[in-house]
Amino acid sequence: MSWLSTLASVGMAVGPPLVYADQAFSIIRKKDATGFSRDVCAILLIANITRCFFWIGKHFEIPLLVQSALMILAQLALLYICIRYRPRISPESLGVSTRPISFWQWSQYTQYIEFLAGLVICQAILFLIFGRSDIFIAILGFVALGLESTLPIPQLISNYHQKSLYGFRVSTLIGWLGGDAFKQVTVYFFLQHSPIQFKVCAIFQLSIDVAIVIQRFMYGNDPPLSTLLNEEDELEQALALAEE
């Protein structure tokens, strides 16, 4: 059983970050990030940064800490790709963001890095002040894991607005569903005696994954109207240039 436990730990550490490799390659191939919610990157970056501070206060399994470090690197790369190939009708391109300070809809990659650096500094200061408090550590854990459990929600909302899963890779959905099911079906968190935050949030996240699977059958993955309109505009521009 020791080799099986080791294999499960390696899979838990490396598997989740690798889920987003196919999503990144798909965006690069199409040169279009339409259909993938950039808020997924926001949730994973903020949650995993917070989870690293949680580990300092309450050590949990090393594979989960390694997972957080790899996930931060993976999401920084995916975020850069999403910004580079952002849709032409994105809020920052049109200047119509309705969020306070246009949160996570900024035009420059450096603005996202500055925000994340500020988050790390603020959390470090709070940890230095309250790090010896068990209540603070427990709250930090629930914030980190609670936020991560909302990971599929932005994609769920994006799919609903588009009435399509166009641009959202099936491999990513399988990775979400498989990973969260692995935590429950194999009872990984329970066998490893992980903190209660991991167990509660994993169950919630699995339920949202199932909702997205239902959307996949309801909506399919045909291109949404906005994408078709963009293609028509580009075709008209190409024809106009050819006539000149």
Secondary structure, 3 states (H helix, E strand, C coil): CHHHHHHHHHHHHHHHHHHHHHHHHHHHHHCCCCCCCCHHHHHHHHHHHHHHHHHHHCCCCHHHHHHHHHHHHHHHHHHHHHHHCCCCCCHHHHCCCCCHHHCCCCCCHHHHHHHHHHHHHHHHHHHHHHCCCHHHHHHHHHHHHHHHHCCHHHHHHHHHHHCCCCCCCHHHHHHHHHHHHHHHHCCHHHHCCCCHHHHHHHHHHHHHHHHHHHHHHHHCCCCCHHHHHHHHHHHHHHHHHHHC
